[in-house]
Amino acid sequence: MRLCMISLDAVAQPDADRLLSLSAFSALAENGVFCGNVKTIYPTLTYPIHTSLLTGCFPAAHGIGHNQPFQPDTPPSMRKWYWSVGDIRAKTLYQAAKEKRMDVASILWPVSGKNRFVRWNFPEVLPLPGESAVKKMLEYASPVWILRMEARYGKTRKSIHQPDLDDYAALLCEKLYASRRPPDALFVHLVDCDAMRHNYGVESAEAHAAMERLNRRVERIINAVRKANLLDDMLFCVVSDHGQQDAPNGILLDSELQSACGARAQSLGMGAYIFGPDLAAARKALQAHQAEWGIKAILSKEELEALHAPENVKLAVDALPGHCFIDRQEETFGEHGFGLDCPQARTLLWLSGPGIHIGRRIEEANLIDIAPTLAKALGLSLPDAEGKILNEAFIQR
Ligand SMILES: [Zn+2]
């Protein structure tokens, strides 16, 4: 069996009805299993979540606790992200697939660069100011394939921003399935809706249009699989990572904390990790300014451990609704990074293919269950996974 895994960035439970009214998403639900109540992981950030999708582990085990390593003394625009698969400490589906001699493709997937398990790799990497986008991509991607695709189709891409980049990602998927050697496993991350919500707001016309574009891209990928006569052998897994909430009130928490007690904040959007030599003093400062700094809850070491947060994080905060933590004065719209107690932390899962029930709804699941469930369907070994297999998805248990 082959795998086609598509992640939709920044859609969640509140978007389920809108998505299920669109052709590709409704067809997938009718022909397979759908769950609209998948508990995502803490923190609700794209890189940690996509790593959990690949490993079935929480950040404490897989090691990706944020989109970026903590770099308090580097200007925000110059900070590195977790771009290399080598940053992940747990076994990934990439590696498990490669062990089974499967040919893997990965497109715009976070934390996937410099990847010996992936044959066709177009990773999500962002050039920092002064860096060449092309040079950066070649360093982290599969350079020969990327250059060939760029020579043939690069001109069709209007920009390297959304929604143009997602359209190019869908095109790469089509070309891979139309090739003489289509991928055994393909992972693609579609970012359009996340970009629109961050830039224009959660229920903006732009975000709604992005969902329709996501539907068309998923349809294009499924049609490419059909054209290649691979439909009978294909497991489709469509997932989302987190939703967003409008958070127009930006708080400069890092600079406030620095002046109050010398501690530092690493923003998660609607949450933040707190670091410093004296966390008791930091906690006192947070308590003293709780309302003023837009803080809903202060998370203790024990609470963070129970969330399987990264082990170096001993103090954190969640923001009040409508608030987010920023590093520089800017206008903010949609944000995530909130705690797990809101509907936007319940994500979506569609599974469809041989051996999977038809038209079945699963009431609830955990995001870390997805990787071990896919491993079971494909006969892959993922011994590090902390999630459980979603047996109710399979016709024969
Ligand atoms: Zn995301």
Residues whose N, C-alpha, C, O or C-beta is under 5 A from the ligand:
A	BS01	ZN	D9 A10 T46 D194 D241
